[in-house]
Amino acid sequence: MARSALSRDEVLDAAAALVREHGPDALTMRRLAGELGTAVTSIYWHVGNRESLLDALVARTVTDLGTIHPRGTTPAERMVSVARTLRRALRERPHLVAMVHERGLTERMFLPAQRALVHEAHAAGLRGAHAARAVRALQFQVVGYVLVERNRERAPAQSPGEEELWREETAESDPGLAHALAAPIDTEALFVDSVRALVDGLLAGASGDGGDTGDGTVGRGPYSH
C-alpha cells in the first residue's frame, strides 16, 4: 500500500542512501519509489524528474560539506580537525562527491573547508602566500589520501602481499620496520600523523623571516625556492 504522506527530505534521504550504497546508476525513480513504499508519481511531485533529483542531491552534498566545526585549543589542532572532518565527509559519500565534480561544483564544495583553514592559518600568524600555501597543501593532502585509500580498497587481492614482501633482509636489517610494514595499515592513525606533520611544517614559517612580498611571491623563508 502506497504511503499517504511523504516529504521532499525523505525522498532525498532515500535517494542519497541508494547512491551511497550502489552508485548513481542504481538510482531510478521506480526503485526509489519502491524503497519509499510510494508511487512513482509521488516522487515526481516532490523532486521533479531524475535529472532534477540528481541536481538536488548535488546541492545537498555541497551543503553537507559546508558544515565545518574546527575543534581544538590551538590553530594547529583545529587545522588537523578540519582535515579529519573533510576526509570523513569525502569517505562517507564518494559517489555523491563524484556527482558534484561532474557538475563542475568541486571548488564550491571545498570552499567552506578552505575558509575554515584560512581562519586558522591567520590565527597561527600566516598571511598572504604562506597562508594560501597552507590551505592548498592541506586540501591536496586530504583529497590525495582519500583517493589512495579508495584505490587500495578497490584493488584486487595482491599476491605477494606486503606481509610476504617485507622481511628483515628487505628492510635493511630492521626487523621492527619489517614487522610494521607487513602489518595492516591503520589508515586513520596514518592520516592524522601525516596531517600533523604537514601542519607543523607549514606553521613553522609563521614566525620566520619569510613573508608575503605583496606581489604574490614569497620572500626568503622555509617555503622559498
Buried (B, 14 or more C-beta within 10 A) or exposed (E): EEEEEBEEEBBBEBBBEBBEEEEBEEBEBEBBBEBBEBEBEBBBEBBEEBEEBBBBBBBBBBEBBBEBEBEEEEBBBBBBBBBBBBBBBBBEBBBBBBBBEEBEBBEEBBBBBBEBBBBBBEBBBBEBBBBBBBBEBBBEBBBEBBEEBEEEEEEEEEEEEEBEEBEEEEBEEEEEBBBEBBEEEEBEEEBBEEBBEBBEEBBEBBEBEBBBEEEEEBBEBBBEE
